[in-house]
Amino acid sequence: MPIRHIAIALQFLVSNFFVLSASGSADQVLVEAESFESHGGWKLDTQFIDTMGSPYLLAHGLGKPVEDATTTVTFPSTGEYRVYVRTKDWVARWNAPGQPGRFQLLVDDKPLKETFGTQGAEWFWQDGGTVKIDQLQAKLRLKDLTGFDGRCDAILFTKSGETPPNESAILPQWRRELLGLKENPTEMDGYHLVVIGGGYAGLGAAISGARMGCKVALVQNRPVLGGNGSSEIRVWAMGNIRRGKYPRIGEIIEEIADHATKSPGAYEEFEDAKKEAIVLAEENIDLFLNHHAFKVEKEGALIEAVHAFDTRTSEVKRFTGRFFVDCTGHGTIGHLADAELEMTPKGRMGMSNMWAWDEGNAPVSFPDTPWALDLDMADFPYPREHHGQWFWEGGFDKDPIDGAEAIRDWNLRAVFGAFNAMKNGDGADKHQTAFLTWIAYVGGPRESRRLMGDVVLTKEDVIEKRDFKDGCVPTTWSIDLHYPKEQYAKKYPDNPFISKAVHDRRIDRNYGYPVPYRCFYSRNIDNLFMAGRNVSVTHEALGTTRVMKTCGMMGEVVGRAASLCVLHDCLPRSVYERYWDEMHELLLLPGKARRKTVDAEIKIPDDAMSKATDQGLAQGIDPKSLPGIVIDDTETKKSWKWRPSISLEGFVGTNYLYSHVYDEASIAYQATAPSDGLFEVRISYRPHANCGTTVPVTVAVGEDRKTVTVNMQEPPSDGIFHSVGRYEMQKGVSVSVTLATEGAGGDVHADAVQIVAVP
C-alpha cells in the first residue's frame, strides 16, 4: 500500500540497530551516521550522494560546536573491536592550514583517542584504534569540536581489524549485508506519474497532475520542499506568472510561492510548512521526503522504474509508473536513463551559498579561521544589508556534479574568510558585536545537465519571439547569465567566489515569451517529462527560463499533459502531435480545477482564483486615459541598464523602470509638438527613499535645451506627474526628455512623460 507521507518521526524502525555479521566473516557492526536516533545539532547532508555514495551528518555550527548526535548500538558479542570512521579533512584538498572539521566519537561517554576529520582530502575510513565492548549495548556520541562543518558518513566496528572498502557506490553489497537490508526493494506501484525532485518544478508537476486525476508519487531527497525556494537555500521566487495566452498557468505556483522580502530572507518567509500542507491536502499525491533516487530501470526507450532509498534508514523503494518527471535540476533521471543531454563545457554558471549576519548588544568573539580564504575587507563586496546575496557564487566551469562538494566547500571557505576579516581582520574595529546567523550549507546551483527535447529553445527564439504552436509557459526574466566578477577574481583566478550578472534585456517581461511544450519531454526516452532548469534549452536560453516561478509553471504544464497521456494511453510527444486542442483547453483551466480520475468530470471549486485580466499584464494607469501626449517607458530610447518593476503602485502603463546611480544609464522620451503654443512637460516616477534627490532631467525643444533637477524621494505634485517646466513650441518641432543617473544622488525611476497644452 503506498505510503501517504514519510515523516521523520517514523524513520527509526531500524534503530538498535543495523547489526549483522557479514556472512562467514568476523563480527562487524556498521552504523550509518544519518540513522542516529538523535542528530543533535548535526545536519543531514544529502547533496553529494551520487559522488560519495551516502548521506552524511554535517556539524554546521557557524563556528560554535553543535549539540552531540547520539544513538544506541547493539553488538553481536562483547570483546575488542577496531573502529573505523568514514570522514575527511574537508580543507585538505587545498592544503589549507588547520583542520576545521574535527570531531570525536564517544563510546559509552568515553572518547576514542583518535580525533576524526583530521586526515584525508577525499572520503576514506579513518582508523580510530580499538575499543573494548563489555556489554552488548553501547551508546555512541558524535562530539563536534569546532562548529566548522565536520562530517561523518558511517562508523564500522570490526573484530577482524580489516579496513572496509572505500567505495563511492550507493549502497554497495557489503553495506547492504551489514545493514540487514532486504534483498529486494519495497515495491511502490500504481502510479501514473512519478515526480523526482520537490522544488518549484516538482511541486507544480505533482499538484497539477494530481488535480487532473493522476495518481502521483513525489520523491524528494531533502526533508523540506521548495528546492532553491526553501528555508535551506532561501532564494526568493522570481519570474512573472499568470500572463500570456494561458493566463491561468501560474495559479498553482501562486499558491505555493513565498513572498520573501529579501534573498536570502528569514527562515519563516519561505513557508516550508505551507508547501508541504498543500501537497498533503491532495489525495492523489503520495509524498516521500528524505528519499534519494539513484537507479533507473528501462525497457527499450521506456523507463519502467526508479529506485530511491530512504536517507534516514537506507531502505530502498522501487517506484513504478507510466510516466516520470525529472525535476532534479541536474537531469539526474535523464542521465541514468541515457537520455540525450547537453552540458555547456565552458562559461557555465556556478553555485551560490548565501549567508546572513547581525549585530548584538555586546561584543561577540569569532574563532580565527586560518583554513578559510585569506581575505581583507577589500577582497569581497561588503554585505551592507547584513546578508551575502546571490553573487556569493563559485564553481564556474568546475564539474557541477562530481565536483559539487568541493564547490560548496570553497564557497564556505569564502564566507568564513570574509567574516573572519570582519571580526578579526581589518574590519574588526567596526564589527565587535557582529555574529553569524545563517550560512546555506545546501548549495543553490544554476546550471548543469540539460535534457534534449523535440525543441531546443535558443536565445534567438526568445528575442525574436519565434512563434511555436505549443508555446505555453511565459518566461519574463531577462537572459541573465553569471560570470566571475573581475575585480574579486584577481586574487583567486582559479575559482572566484563572487559573480556578476550580464543581462540581455530584449525580453518581453510583461506578456512573456511562451516556451514551447516540446521542451518539456525527452526526445529519446519516450515516457520521460522534465521541468525546471534541466529542460531542453541552450545555455543562453537557460538564462531566462531558470528562475523558480517559470520552472514551476513548466511543472504545471507537464502535470496536465501527463493526464492526457494517461487518458489517451499515449506518449508525451502525442500530446503535441494529436491532442493539442485538448491540451489547449486544459491550459485555460484555473489552477484549482480538479477531477478525481483522468476521465472524470472536471470541477472548478468556489475558491478558484479570478482570471488574470489583460493577458496577465500588470495593471497600471492606462496612458490613453490621460490628457495630452503621453510617452510610456516602453516607447523610449534607453541604455541597457534599466530594469522594469511593478513593486511601487501608481505607475503608468504596465511597469516603470529604474536604474542605479552607478549604472551610468540614460533614457530619452521623444515626441513632436502637436501645435503652436505653450506646453508643460511633466515626468512620472515612483518616489522611494533609495531614489536620488538631484536627478538631472534635460528637456530639448528643437535646438533649445534646459536641465532641471528632480528630488525623486518626494512624490509628484499630483501623485502621478511632476512638472519640469513650461516651453513655447511650434507645431512639428521635436521634443525630447532625457533622464540620467550621473549626478542623481541615488536611484532613478523612469515611468512616463506627459506634454499638455497650457490654457
LINTAUR-V509083 format. One record per residue. N is the residue number from 1. PSI is psi in degrees with one decimal (NA if undefined). NEAR is the number of other ideal C-beta (glycine too) atoms within 12 Angstrom. D_CENTER is the distance of its C-alpha to the mean C-alpha in Angstrom with 2 decimals. Layout:
N&PSI&NEAR&D_CENTER, N&PSI&NEAR&D_CENTER
This chain:
1&128.9&9&32.69, 2&146.1&27&28.91, 3&127.9&25&27.25, 4&-44.2&22&25.75, 5&127.2&26&23.43, 6&100.6&34&23.21, 7&148.6&19&23.34, 8&-35.7&23&23.03, 9&-15.4&14&26.60, 10&11.9&19&27.94, 11&0.8&31&26.71, 12&24.7&23&29.85, 13&-17.0&19&32.42, 14&14.2&29&32.85, 15&161.1&24&33.45, 16&59.9&23&36.83, 17&109.6&35&35.50, 18&52.9&40&34.82, 19&123.4&31&38.35, 20&150.7&24&40.36, 21&128.8&21&42.74, 22&136.1&27&41.70, 23&122.7&13&44.45, 24&2.0&9&47.45, 25&175.0&21&45.86, 26&166.7&22&46.37, 27&130.5&28&44.64, 28&145.6&37&40.91, 29&122.0&44&38.20, 30&126.8&44&34.49, 31&114.7&47&32.09, 32&126.0&45&28.37, 33&-35.3&45&26.80, 34&-17.0&43&23.98, 35&12.7&46&26.86, 36&143.6&39&28.51, 37&-38.2&31&29.78, 38&125.9&26&28.20, 39&-9.6&34&25.27, 40&-128.1&28&26.47, 41&0.9&26&24.02, 42&145.3&37&22.56, 43&144.0&34&18.95, 44&115.2&41&18.33, 45&116.9&39&16.20, 46&10.5&40&15.42, 47&-26.4&42&13.12, 48&23.7&40&16.17, 49&-41.4&37&18.47, 50&-20.4&34&18.98, 51&-32.0&28&20.46, 52&-3.5&32&22.25, 53&-6.3&30&23.12, 54&155.3&39&22.21, 55&164.9&42&20.06, 56&167.4&44&21.40, 57&137.1&49&21.90, 58&126.8&42&20.63, 59&76.7&42&22.65, 60&84.4&42&20.01, 61&7.2&31&22.46, 62&34.2&35&21.83, 63&-0.4&34&25.36, 64&128.7&21&27.05, 65&136.7&28&28.01, 66&165.7&32&26.27, 67&145.3&22&28.31, 68&144.2&31&29.85, 69&139.6&38&28.60, 70&151.8&30&31.64, 71&169.3&37&33.07, 72&135.1&26&36.50, 73&139.1&38&37.63, 74&126.9&26&40.75, 75&149.4&35&42.67, 76&-23.4&27&45.07, 77&160.3&19&47.76, 78&173.6&18&48.59, 79&-168.0&21&49.26, 80&130.6&21&47.65, 81&141.8&34&44.18, 82&142.7&31&42.38, 83&130.9&42&38.79, 84&138.8&36&35.88, 85&124.9&45&32.35, 86&117.1&41&29.51, 87&-164.6&46&27.66, 88&162.0&37&27.38, 89&104.2&34&27.81, 90&-11.2&46&24.30, 91&0.8&36&25.59, 92&-26.9&26&28.54, 93&-22.1&21&26.94, 94&9.4&25&27.43, 95&37.0&10&30.83, 96&142.9&26&29.68, 97&148.1&16&32.34, 98&165.5&26&31.97, 99&84.5&29&30.31, 100&-20.2&41&27.56, 101&35.4&45&26.60, 102&139.8&34&30.06, 103&164.2&47&30.79, 104&154.5&34&33.80, 105&123.7&48&34.62, 106&132.3&29&37.25, 107&115.9&37&39.48, 108&46.7&21&41.38, 109&10.5&15&40.42, 110&119.4&19&41.92, 111&140.4&24&39.61, 112&152.9&31&40.05, 113&-31.6&16&41.52, 114&136.8&25&38.65, 115&131.7&26&35.59, 116&166.5&44&32.48, 117&20.6&42&29.53, 118&-2.5&29&32.15, 119&155.9&25&32.58, 120&121.0&25&30.88, 121&-20.1&21&28.22, 122&165.2&24&27.02, 123&133.1&33&26.83, 124&170.7&27&30.43, 125&103.6&31&32.85, 126&129.4&40&34.30, 127&122.0&26&37.86, 128&8.0&35&38.42, 129&-160.0&22&42.16, 130&158.6&20&44.03, 131&143.0&33&44.21, 132&124.1&20&47.00, 133&113.4&30&46.13, 134&-21.6&16&49.07, 135&159.8&16&47.76, 136&-19.6&18&45.79, 137&141.8&21&42.95, 138&148.2&32&41.11, 139&129.6&27&38.34, 140&146.2&46&35.54, 141&126.4&33&33.61, 142&117.5&46&30.83, 143&110.5&34&31.54, 144&137.6&39&29.09, 145&-10.2&29&31.10, 146&-31.3&35&28.71, 147&8.8&30&25.35, 148&55.8&45&23.85, 149&37.5&46&21.77, 150&154.7&44&24.60, 151&140.3&48&23.74, 152&123.5&51&25.81, 153&-53.2&45&25.41, 154&163.6&46&28.81, 155&131.6&45&32.43, 156&126.4&44&35.50, 157&125.5&43&39.01, 158&137.4&34&41.64, 159&-17.4&26&45.43, 160&-26.0&21&45.68, 161&-1.5&22&44.03, 162&137.5&18&42.34, 163&131.3&18&38.94, 164&160.1&33&36.46, 165&135.5&22&34.82, 166&60.1&25&31.80, 167&150.6&22&29.93, 168&10.0&23&26.25, 169&149.7&19&26.66, 170&123.6&30&24.95, 171&61.0&35&27.74, 172&162.7&21&30.73, 173&-39.3&16&34.04, 174&-35.1&25&35.39, 175&-42.7&34&32.52, 176&-41.8&27&32.85, 177&-45.7&25&36.57, 178&-27.4&34&36.32, 179&-8.5&33&33.73, 180&29.9&28&36.02, 181&150.3&28&33.49, 182&148.3&19&34.94, 183&-38.8&11&35.84, 184&142.3&12&34.26, 185&159.9&27&30.86, 186&128.7&27&30.77, 187&127.6&20&30.85, 188&98.8&34&28.35, 189&-177.1&22&29.73, 190&13.2&19&30.49, 191&139.6&38&27.10, 192&-35.7&39&26.85, 193&124.6&52&23.11, 194&115.8&50&21.02, 195&121.3&55&17.26, 196&114.6&53&15.35, 197&125.6&50&11.75, 198&30.6&50&10.88, 199&-162.6&51&7.55, 200&-40.0&50&8.54, 201&-46.8&55&10.43, 202&-39.0&60&12.17, 203&-44.2&56&13.08, 204&-43.7&58&14.50, 205&-45.1&55&16.43, 206&-48.1&53&17.79, 207&-44.0&49&18.94, 208&-47.6&56&20.33, 209&-42.1&51&22.12, 210&-41.6&45&23.52, 211&-20.6&44&24.87, 212&15.5&46&26.58, 213&2.9&33&28.38, 214&143.0&46&26.48, 215&121.1&34&26.45, 216&136.5&50&22.84, 217&126.1&50&21.43, 218&114.1&54&17.75, 219&120.5&50&16.92, 220&131.4&44&14.00, 221&8.2&43&14.30, 222&166.3&40&13.00, 223&-7.1&36&15.18, 224&161.4&33&12.80, 225&161.8&47&11.00, 226&-18.0&47&7.88, 227&-128.1&46&5.25, 228&-21.6&46&2.27, 229&25.3&46&5.41, 230&173.8&40&7.83, 231&-15.8&33&10.46, 232&-32.0&36&9.58, 233&-39.2&43&6.74, 234&42.0&44&7.69, 235&122.6&43&5.98, 236&152.7&33&8.51, 237&122.6&41&8.64, 238&165.2&31&10.39, 239&132.3&41&12.82, 240&147.2&43&16.27, 241&172.2&42&17.35, 242&60.4&40&20.82, 243&176.7&39&22.70, 244&-160.0&35&24.46, 245&-9.2&25&26.84, 246&73.2&37&24.88, 247&-3.6&32&24.16, 248&-22.0&38&23.59, 249&126.6&50&20.38, 250&-11.7&44&17.58, 251&-37.2&38&19.71, 252&-41.6&46&17.95, 253&-35.2&46&14.58, 254&-34.1&35&16.65, 255&-41.0&35&17.72, 256&-15.6&45&14.45, 257&147.1&38&12.52, 258&165.9&40&12.45, 259&47.5&21&14.78, 260&144.3&28&13.73, 261&-14.2&16&16.19, 262&164.6&24&14.29, 263&101.9&33&11.05, 264&143.8&40&11.22, 265&-165.5&30&13.41, 266&155.6&22&15.51, 267&-50.2&23&14.75, 268&-19.8&15&16.59, 269&-20.0&25&14.88, 270&-4.9&38&11.87, 271&52.3&28&14.55, 272&-43.5&30&13.65, 273&-36.4&20&17.30, 274&-45.6&25&17.41, 275&-45.6&41&14.88, 276&-40.5&33&16.90, 277&-39.1&19&20.13, 278&-40.1&31&19.50, 279&-46.3&42&18.90, 280&-21.6&24&21.93, 281&-12.5&22&24.04, 282&114.3&36&23.97, 283&-24.7&21&27.00, 284&2.2&38&25.93, 285&130.3&40&22.75, 286&123.3&36&23.05, 287&130.1&38&20.02, 288&87.6&45&19.65, 289&160.4&39&17.33, 290&38.0&37&17.60, 291&123.3&44&18.59, 292&120.5&43&17.63, 293&130.8&48&18.77, 294&-4.7&37&20.79, 295&143.1&29&23.67, 296&135.0&33&24.62, 297&136.5&23&28.16, 298&151.9&24&29.44, 299&104.9&14&32.69, 300&-125.2&13&33.19, 301&16.9&20&30.37, 302&136.6&25&29.15, 303&130.1&39&26.77, 304&-35.2&26&28.82, 305&154.9&34&26.66, 306&130.8&44&23.54, 307&136.2&32&24.16, 308&145.3&44&21.83, 309&148.4&42&22.91, 310&119.0&42&22.53, 311&-2.0&41&20.88, 312&-32.6&37&23.35, 313&-12.0&33&26.55, 314&5.1&42&26.11, 315&133.6&35&27.59, 316&135.3&31&26.79, 317&145.0&37&26.38, 318&111.4&29&27.09, 319&117.8&44&25.41, 320&147.0&31&27.55, 321&170.9&40&26.91, 322&-32.1&36&27.95, 323&151.3&47&24.58, 324&147.2&53&21.25, 325&121.6&61&17.76, 326&102.7&51&15.37, 327&31.0&53&11.83, 328&-13.5&48&10.86, 329&-42.5&46&8.96, 330&2.2&41&11.76, 331&32.7&44&14.53, 332&-45.2&41&16.00, 333&-42.0&49&18.35, 334&-42.9&46&19.53, 335&-46.4&33&20.23, 336&-26.3&31&22.20, 337&4.8&36&24.04, 338&35.2&21&25.03, 339&149.6&36&23.40, 340&131.7&25&23.91, 341&166.9&33&20.93, 342&153.3&27&20.32, 343&118.4&29&18.47, 344&125.5&24&19.43, 345&-34.7&11&21.72, 346&151.8&12&21.51, 347&15.6&20&19.51, 348&153.1&36&16.05, 349&164.7&38&13.11, 350&-155.8&44&11.96, 351&137.9&48&9.59, 352&141.2&41&9.17, 353&98.1&45&10.52, 354&167.3&40&11.30, 355&166.9&40&14.48, 356&153.5&31&17.13, 357&169.6&33&20.91, 358&176.7&21&23.82, 359&134.2&18&27.62, 360&-170.1&16&30.13, 361&-8.6&10&33.81, 362&158.4&10&35.16, 363&142.6&15&34.58, 364&131.5&25&31.98, 365&161.1&19&32.22, 366&131.5&32&29.55, 367&147.9&25&30.49, 368&146.2&23&31.08, 369&70.4&36&28.50, 370&-19.6&20&30.58, 371&-14.0&33&28.08, 372&174.8&39&25.25, 373&137.3&36&25.18, 374&92.6&26&28.40, 375&143.7&31&27.32, 376&171.9&20&29.36, 377&-27.2&23&28.20, 378&-8.2&16&28.56, 379&-1.4&29&26.17, 380&156.3&41&22.94, 381&126.0&25&22.00, 382&128.1&26&23.18, 383&78.8&31&20.61, 384&-33.9&11&22.89, 385&24.8&19&20.98, 386&25.1&25&20.65, 387&146.5&33&17.07, 388&121.5&41&15.53, 389&-163.3&31&12.96, 390&-29.0&33&10.44, 391&-0.5&33&13.53, 392&80.2&44&13.91, 393&130.8&44&12.74, 394&178.7&45&14.82, 395&19.1&39&15.70, 396&125.2&37&16.70, 397&4.7&26&18.72, 398&161.1&32&18.59, 399&113.3&25&18.13, 400&-7.3&39&14.40, 401&-70.5&31&15.64, 402&-23.9&19&18.86, 403&14.0&29&18.15, 404&-38.8&34&14.73, 405&-39.3&41&16.52, 406&-36.8&35&18.56, 407&-48.2&40&15.72, 408&-45.0&40&14.19, 409&-36.8&45&17.78, 410&-42.7&37&18.67, 411&-39.6&45&15.97, 412&-41.4&47&17.47, 413&-36.4&39&20.87, 414&-45.5&45&20.02, 415&-48.1&46&18.90, 416&-34.7&49&21.91, 417&-38.6&41&24.12, 418&-45.0&42&23.25, 419&-30.9&45&23.92, 420&-38.4&37&27.04, 421&-38.0&32&28.26, 422&-36.9&37&27.85, 423&-39.3&33&29.68, 424&-4.8&29&32.11, 425&-140.8&28&32.30, 426&-0.6&20&33.38, 427&8.6&26&31.35, 428&-35.3&22&32.92, 429&-22.3&15&35.45, 430&0.1&15&32.89, 431&35.9&30&30.52, 432&-35.7&19&32.94, 433&6.2&19&31.26, 434&145.2&32&27.61, 435&149.7&26&25.49, 436&138.2&37&21.92, 437&-25.3&27&20.14, 438&138.6&31&16.70, 439&131.6&41&14.85, 440&115.1&42&11.53, 441&-18.4&40&12.94, 442&119.2&40&9.85, 443&154.2&42&8.29, 444&90.5&47&5.04, 445&156.0&44&6.74, 446&-33.0&42&7.53, 447&132.2&46&10.73, 448&-115.0&39&13.08, 449&146.7&38&15.21, 450&128.2&39&15.87, 451&134.4&44&18.30, 452&131.7&32&21.30, 453&-168.7&41&22.68, 454&-22.9&28&25.93, 455&132.0&30&24.50, 456&105.8&31&22.45, 457&136.4&42&21.31, 458&165.6&26&22.21, 459&-41.7&27&21.90, 460&-37.3&18&25.53, 461&-43.9&31&25.03, 462&-47.8&40&22.68, 463&-42.6&22&24.85, 464&-0.3&15&28.08, 465&48.6&20&26.89, 466&130.6&19&28.16, 467&111.9&13&28.99, 468&138.7&27&28.00, 469&-36.4&18&29.72, 470&18.5&33&26.62, 471&127.8&33&24.29, 472&-28.1&41&22.37, 473&113.5&52&18.73, 474&121.5&46&18.89, 475&126.7&49&16.62, 476&-4.2&39&17.28, 477&149.0&38&15.03, 478&165.6&35&17.14, 479&95.9&35&17.02, 480&101.1&35&14.86, 481&142.7&31&15.17, 482&142.0&35&14.81, 483&158.7&27&17.74, 484&138.5&32&19.24, 485&124.4&26&21.08, 486&-45.9&15&24.73, 487&-24.7&16&26.19, 488&-8.9&30&23.94, 489&-11.2&24&24.10, 490&-39.7&14&27.86, 491&-27.5&23&28.04, 492&66.9&27&25.46, 493&-26.5&13&25.78, 494&-30.9&18&24.74, 495&76.8&30&21.25, 496&155.9&34&20.40, 497&5.5&43&17.70, 498&133.4&39&17.53, 499&168.1&38&16.35, 500&152.9&23&17.56, 501&129.8&27&16.36, 502&116.3&21&18.99, 503&135.5&25&19.09, 504&110.2&20&21.27, 505&17.8&27&21.85, 506&50.7&20&24.12, 507&139.8&36&21.93, 508&96.2&29&23.28, 509&-10.4&38&20.79, 510&-63.0&31&22.97, 511&-39.4&28&24.05, 512&145.4&40&21.19, 513&125.5&42&21.73, 514&109.1&39&21.90, 515&132.8&46&20.06, 516&146.9&37&22.48, 517&-33.1&45&22.19, 518&-4.5&38&23.53, 519&-5.8&48&20.20, 520&14.2&53&18.90, 521&153.8&45&21.37, 522&141.2&45&22.61, 523&-19.7&27&25.80, 524&-8.3&26&27.36, 525&108.3&37&26.01, 526&-24.7&28&27.65, 527&27.3&43&25.81, 528&116.1&53&22.21, 529&165.7&59&19.79, 530&149.3&54&16.24, 531&145.4&60&13.45, 532&-157.2&55&10.02, 533&-0.5&50&9.59, 534&22.1&48&12.52, 535&-180.0&54&15.04, 536&84.0&43&18.32, 537&163.8&45&17.95, 538&170.1&29&19.08, 539&-44.9&30&17.23, 540&-40.6&32&18.23, 541&-27.5&39&17.43, 542&-28.4&44&13.84, 543&-25.7&38&13.76, 544&-29.0&42&14.24, 545&-8.8&52&12.78, 546&-9.0&46&9.17, 547&157.6&44&8.02, 548&-42.1&47&6.91, 549&-35.9&45&10.55, 550&-44.4&52&11.99, 551&-39.0&53&10.22, 552&-39.5&56&11.41, 553&-33.8&55&14.81, 554&-43.9&56&15.05, 555&-41.8&51&14.91, 556&-44.8&55&17.61, 557&-44.6&54&19.76, 558&-42.0&57&19.53, 559&-40.8&55&20.57, 560&-37.2&54&23.57, 561&-39.8&50&24.49, 562&-36.4&51&24.56, 563&-36.1&47&27.03, 564&-38.0&42&29.28, 565&-41.5&40&29.16, 566&-44.8&36&30.37, 567&-43.6&29&32.91, 568&4.3&21&34.43, 569&53.2&16&33.93, 570&176.2&26&32.42, 571&162.6&31&29.57, 572&-36.1&47&26.53, 573&-33.5&30&28.47, 574&-24.0&25&31.30, 575&-41.5&38&29.30, 576&-44.8&32&29.41, 577&-31.3&20&32.85, 578&-24.6&18&34.72, 579&26.5&27&32.96, 580&-30.5&25&31.12, 581&-40.3&16&33.44, 582&-39.5&25&32.36, 583&-41.1&38&28.68, 584&-44.5&25&29.36, 585&-40.0&18&30.86, 586&-38.1&39&28.03, 587&-15.3&39&25.52, 588&-3.7&24&27.79, 589&151.8&34&27.66, 590&155.6&33&25.99, 591&-28.4&45&22.78, 592&1.9&29&24.93, 593&143.8&33&27.59, 594&159.3&34&28.31, 595&150.5&27&30.83, 596&-38.9&19&31.60, 597&167.2&20&32.07, 598&-17.3&35&31.42, 599&10.9&16&35.07, 600&168.6&18&35.49, 601&136.6&12&35.96, 602&130.6&26&32.91, 603&143.5&17&33.09, 604&113.2&21&31.48, 605&163.0&16&31.31, 606&-26.1&9&32.64, 607&15.8&13&29.34, 608&146.5&21&27.73, 609&152.0&26&26.28, 610&145.3&17&28.64, 611&135.3&22&28.12, 612&132.9&30&26.42, 613&160.2&13&29.37, 614&48.5&18&30.15, 615&24.6&24&27.54, 616&8.2&34&24.81, 617&150.2&28&25.54, 618&141.2&31&25.32, 619&100.9&21&28.82, 620&-160.7&32&30.58, 621&127.2&27&34.30, 622&119.0&16&35.88, 623&-30.0&26&37.51, 624&-18.5&14&40.39, 625&-4.8&13&41.27, 626&147.7&25&42.05, 627&162.3&20&45.45, 628&-161.2&26&46.25, 629&127.0&29&44.09, 630&121.0&32&40.35, 631&117.4&33&38.04, 632&163.5&31&34.34, 633&-19.4&40&31.64, 634&-11.1&29&30.90, 635&23.0&24&34.41, 636&167.8&29&34.29, 637&123.9&20&34.46, 638&155.6&28&31.75, 639&165.2&24&30.08, 640&-10.0&21&26.48, 641&26.7&26&25.03, 642&133.5&35&25.22, 643&132.9&31&22.14, 644&150.8&35&22.49, 645&153.4&28&21.85, 646&16.8&27&23.04, 647&-36.6&18&22.27, 648&122.5&25&25.99, 649&161.7&20&28.35, 650&10.4&27&31.66, 651&164.4&36&30.73, 652&137.3&40&32.78, 653&-143.9&34&31.46, 654&-7.9&33&27.85, 655&176.0&36&26.25, 656&170.7&42&27.29, 657&154.5&43&26.28, 658&155.5&38&25.72, 659&148.3&37&25.96, 660&157.0&22&26.05, 661&-29.3&25&29.39, 662&2.0&16&28.47, 663&-15.3&25&27.37, 664&50.0&17&31.04, 665&158.0&32&30.50, 666&159.0&30&33.11, 667&136.3&42&33.52, 668&126.5&27&36.83, 669&132.8&39&38.07, 670&141.9&23&41.20, 671&177.8&31&43.96, 672&133.5&20&47.68, 673&130.2&28&50.22, 674&-18.6&19&51.53, 675&173.0&19&55.01, 676&147.0&14&57.20, 677&-175.1&20&56.78, 678&128.7&19&54.91, 679&146.8&35&51.18, 680&134.2&30&48.56, 681&129.2&41&45.19, 682&148.3&38&42.25, 683&146.7&44&38.56, 684&136.6&44&35.78, 685&164.2&46&32.83, 686&114.0&39&30.68, 687&144.5&33&31.83, 688&152.3&25&29.47, 689&-21.9&15&30.04, 690&-7.6&23&27.97, 691&161.3&33&30.27, 692&153.0&35&33.20, 693&-6.9&22&36.74, 694&52.2&22&38.46, 695&120.8&40&36.67, 696&128.3&31&39.12, 697&117.9&40&40.03, 698&122.6&30&42.57, 699&125.0&35&44.67, 700&122.5&26&46.78, 701&105.1&29&49.59, 702&-123.9&19&51.34, 703&-9.0&11&52.29, 704&136.4&18&52.00, 705&144.6&19&48.91, 706&132.7&23&48.02, 707&129.4&21&45.06, 708&161.0&24&44.26, 709&146.9&26&41.59, 710&134.8&40&39.51, 711&100.8&26&37.98, 712&5.1&39&34.70, 713&-20.2&24&34.19, 714&141.0&19&37.10, 715&151.0&23&36.80, 716&152.7&28&38.79, 717&-36.8&18&42.33, 718&12.9&18&42.07, 719&-19.2&18&38.42, 720&-53.3&32&37.42, 721&149.5&34&39.45, 722&130.1&35&40.95, 723&135.6&26&44.15, 724&23.3&36&44.37, 725&163.9&29&48.07, 726&140.9&21&50.85, 727&134.8&32&52.07, 728&132.9&22&55.11, 729&152.1&31&54.14, 730&144.7&20&56.07, 731&130.8&16&55.09, 732&-7.7&14&52.92, 733&145.2&24&52.02, 734&140.6&22&48.46, 735&131.7&38&46.30, 736&146.6&31&43.03, 737&119.6&49&40.85, 738&128.6&33&38.52, 739&143.4&47&35.96, 740&158.3&31&34.73, 741&-20.6&34&32.61, 742&121.2&24&35.22, 743&8.9&22&37.01, 744&-25.9&35&35.03, 745&10.6&23&34.24, 746&-168.6&28&30.72, 747&154.2&34&28.37, 748&130.1&49&30.14, 749&135.9&45&29.57, 750&117.3&49&31.14, 751&-65.5&47&31.62, 752&163.6&44&35.05, 753&136.2&43&38.64, 754&135.6&35&41.67, 755&114.6&40&45.28, 756&143.7&28&47.94, 757&140.0&22&51.72, 758&122.4&19&53.56, 759&NA&9&56.45
